[in-house]
Amino acid sequence: MRVGTVQGIPIRLHSTFFLITGFYFLSSLISYGWGAAIESAILILILFGSVFLHEMGHALVARRYGIGTRNITLHLLGGFASIEREPRIPRQEVAIALAGPAVNVVLFMLFLPLVVAGVPLALEMAAINLLMGVFNLVPAYPMDGGRVMRAILNSRYGYEKATRLSFKVTKVLAWGFVAGGLFYSWIGLVLVGGFLLFIAYGQERQGQ
């Protein structure tokens, strides 16, 4: 569902956005009452706000290199900025990839004074942005770290071979996520691993 446009970029909410927001709201309401339910909803909205700014970081740096963004979609696993084409120049891909985590680092630093001041939810948001920035640097495509990895490989092997090697690394890490998520009963890690496997195998079938 399209909810608006920012800097000429359509912003969309996937149905899973409403699913996760409704789930946390209802579970908090049933378990702890209205106060906790409202706090959970606010936390989720601020979280997705951080995800949105992360994706805008990618989009604005891509625009600097003449690459437009079709839309930004927020979904269960975070967000995705659909750029019009993949950057073939390594330094451009690195800059676009690192723009997102850089936004999270800035947000983390902005939340720190609020943590010291004892503002409600500030600690949670500081921690979430730090974890979001660090986790996105995992070298698995299409995560930001995977794009940096491809850019580095691109400078040595060329774009096509770098992409194939990136998918191979992604599959190894993704299966590790799935196994670790099942072992520790962490459904979120299983979902991330499954998503990465879907992307990697899908792209390979397309011959990309």
Secondary structure, 3 states (H helix, E strand, C coil): CEEEEECCEEEEECHHHHHHHHHHHHHHHHHHCHHHHHHHHHHHHHHHHHHHHHHHHHHHHHHHCCCCEEEEEEECCEEEEEECCCCCCHHHHHHHHHHHHHHHHHHHHHHHHHHHCCCCCHHHHHHHHHHHHHHCCCCCCCCHHHHHHHHHHHHHHCHHHHHHHHHHHHHHHHHHHHHHHHHCCCHHHHHHHHHHHHHHHHHHHCCC
